[in-house]
Amino acid sequence: MKLSEIIDWKTESIYTFDSWKDWNITTVMVWVHGNELAWPQILVKLIKKIDIKFWKVFFIFANLKALEQWVRQVEKNMNRCFVKWNKSGTYEELRAREIMKFLDQSDYLLDVHNTINEQNSIPFLISEHDEIWKFFNVRKIVSWFDELHPWWSDSYMNSIWKVWLCLESWSIYDKNSEIIAENWILNFLKYTWNVDWEAERYSSQEFIKFDYLYKNKTLNFKFTKEFKDFEKIKKWQIIWYDWDLIIKSDRDWFIIFPYIPRNIWDEVFCLWRKY
């Protein structure tokens, strides 16, 4: 039976296609955060019109309750719940434990997100697996993310020695994000040989290393300006104020994920450099 005959993401959240031929298992996961609204509709449309012919594929709609409430998360950031010692009882932790059972079986994970930055953003890829980079039409490849953001789904795949990629498409406010996401998910399934078309290859990519993550210490936090993703920060430039704390950059950096915090110790932004 084709997935297009059974898909209904409003009542089900994990779909499996099994060709009954042993080889690799692929997972495509969307909607870890409930305010990344485009992804469920994109994935539903995509899997209705493509024909999965080989191996096994899991399609996972991760955080159902968050979308129902139109929030990023219900109780906890789900992308900090994917750890083997997860024993707590929030909705996101319980759901992460359920999803990890499927990740344990998977050889590949594509974890798809929108950036929540309302400024002009660009699509980019987070991964440590250079073999797959060339199959995504992105200019920027970000690595060393686990050092700053532990316990997300991709670091879980790292811990069990599996291949993972996190795709950050354009802003949720950009109409082009739907087209980008659909094309990249499809090319990923071509690469993993789940569909019978040849994957497209790309080049001219820039490699980036994350170096710094800031968490706000007070709710009296503000940036000195509205930063875009990947905007350059010059040495000695003032970046933000956190109550009486004024921070200047000690070198030339680039900023990503600038976020106005709602709680103390939110992950406010990251800094990175080229290598």
N, C-alpha and C positions, 0 to 999 in steps of 0.2 A: 504494500500500500504506500502511495506517495504521501509525503507530509502535507501537501496541499489539500488532501482529502480529510485531514484530521485536525489541522491547526486551529486553535482558538485560544489566543494568549490571555484572554480575559478569565478563562476558567482553568487553564492548564499553564504550567510555567516551564516544564522541561520536556522536550520532545526528542525522540530517538529515531534515527533511521539506521537500520542494520541490514547490510547486504549478505550477512552470514558468510563472509569471506574474511578469514583472519589476516590482519596486518595492522595498520595503525588505527587509532581512535582519535577523532578530532572534536574539539569543543569550541563553539562560538558563543560567547556570553555577552549580553547587553543588560543595561538597566540596573547596574550595581547602585547607581544613584537615581533617585526618583525624579529629580529635576532635569535630567537629560532626556527630554521628552520625545525626541525624534526616533530613537532606536527601536522600540517595539514595532512600530508601524513599518519601518524599513525592513527589519528582519522578516516579518510576516510576509510582506510583499515579495521579498527575495526568495524565500523558500517555497512559496507557492508557484513561482515560475521557473525555478531551476530543477533539474533532475539529478538527484544524488544517486550515483550509480555504484560507488565503490566504498568498501570498508564500513566503518560506523561513524556516525556524526551525532553529537549532542548539541541541541540548540537550547540555551538556557536564558530565560528572562528572570533576572536575579531578585530584584527588590520590589515585589508586587505591592506591598502595603505602602511603601513610600509614594508610589505614583497615585494610589487611591487617595492619599492625603495631600497630594501636590507639594511634597517636601523632599529634600535631598535624602533624608534618613528619618526613620521613625524613632529609634532610641539610640543608635550608635552608627558611626560610619562603617558600613559593611566592609569597605576596603581596608579595614584594620582588624578584621575578625578571622582571617584565613590563617589560623595557626593550629598545630596539632594539639596543643594544650587548651584549646577553646572549650571551656566547661561552663560558661555563664549562660544566663537565660534570657537575654534580650532577643527581640525578634531577629535582628540582623545576625547575632551570633548563632542562633538556632538554624537560621537559613544557610549561613556559611557552612555549618557542619553538614547539612544536607548536600550542598553543592560540592563540598570536598570529596564526597564519595564518588562523584562523577569525575572530578579532576584526577583522583587516584587512578582511574582507568585510562585517562587520556594521555596520548603522546604529544598532542599539540593543543595550545589554548590561544585563541584570539579574543582578547578582552577589549570591548569597544566602548569608547566614551565620547562625550562632547566636552569641550572646555566651557567653563561657566563665565569666563571673562567676557564682558559685554563689549570690550574694545575689539578692534580688528585683530583677530588671531589667525594663525595659520595651522594647517594640519601637521602633525608630527608623530613619530613612532618611538615608543620606549621598548627597548629590548637589549639583551646581551648576546643574541644569536645572529651573527653576521651573515650566515648563509641565507637568511630569509629577508634581510633588509632590501635587497635589490628587487623584490617582488612587490614593493609598495612605492607608489609614486609620491614620495615625500622628500623634501629637501633636508630635513633635520632628523637625525637619529640620536636619541638621548639614552645614555647608559649610566650605570652606577646609581640607579634609582633606589635599589634596595637598601643602600646605606642610609638614606634619608627617610624612606617610607616603608618600614617593615610591616609585615603581616597583611599585605594585600594579596589578591588572588595570584598575581604573577610571582611574587616572592615565594608563595606556597609551591608553585610549580618548580621554582628553582630548588626548593628544599628537597623535592623528590626527583630531581634530575630530569625534568621534562622541559620541552621547548615551549616558550611563551612569547607573546607579543601584546603590547598594549597600544591600541590605536586611539589617538586623540584627534578627532576631526575638528572642523571649524566650530565656531561658536554656535550654540543652539539658536541664536538669533539670525544665523546666516542660512538662506534657503539652499545654498550649494552643498551644505553638509550632508543632505540626504543622498545626493548623487555620488558624492565622494565615498560615503560609507558603503553604499551598495556595491560600487565597483571594487572596493578594496576587500570586502568580505568575499565576493565572488572570486577574485584573484587568489585569495588565500586558500579557498577550497579547490582551486585549480592546482595550486602548489602542493597541497596535501593529497592530490589524486582522488578526491572525492567526486569530482565531475570530470568529464572526459575531454575538456578543452585544455590547451596548453597555456600555462601561466605567462603573463607578460613580464618582462624584465625592465628595470629602470636603472639610471645611473646619476652621477653628479650629486651625491649626497654629502651632507656636512655632519660630522660626528661631534657630539657634545657630552661633557661629563658634568653631572650635578655635583656641587661642592658644599652647598650651604642651605639649610632650612631654618626659617625663623618662625617661632610661635610667640604670639602676643602675650605680654605679662599683665596687661590691664585692658579694660574695655574702652579706655580713652586712647585709642590707636587711630592713626590716620597716615596715609601716604602723603608725600609732598606734592604729588600730581597723580593723574590717572595714567597708569603704566599699561602698555600693550605687552602681550606675550612676546618674549625674545627682544624686548627693547634694551638698548645698551645703557649700562650704568657706568659713568665715568669715575675714575679714582677721586676720592674726597667728596663726591656728590652725596648730599643728604637724601636718604631714601625714605625714611619714615620717622614718625614720632610715636612713642609709647609712653604716655603720661609725661614724666620729666626726662625720659631717656631719648636722646637724639643720636641717631646712628648715621655715620658716614661710611661710604664704601672705602675699603683699604686697598682696592685695586680695580682694574677694569673688569666688569662682570656683564652678564645679561640676566634679566629677570624673567621669571615665568610663574604662572598661577597666582598673580596678585589677587588677594581676596580680603575683603573687609570683614573682620571677625565678628561673630555674634556671641562667642563665649571666650573665656580666658583659656589660653593654651590652644587656640585654633592654629592650624597650619596656614600661615598668612601668605607666604611666598617662598620661592626657591631661587637661588642664584646658581649660575652655571658658567662654564668657560669652554672654549674650543680646545680640541687636542688633535 
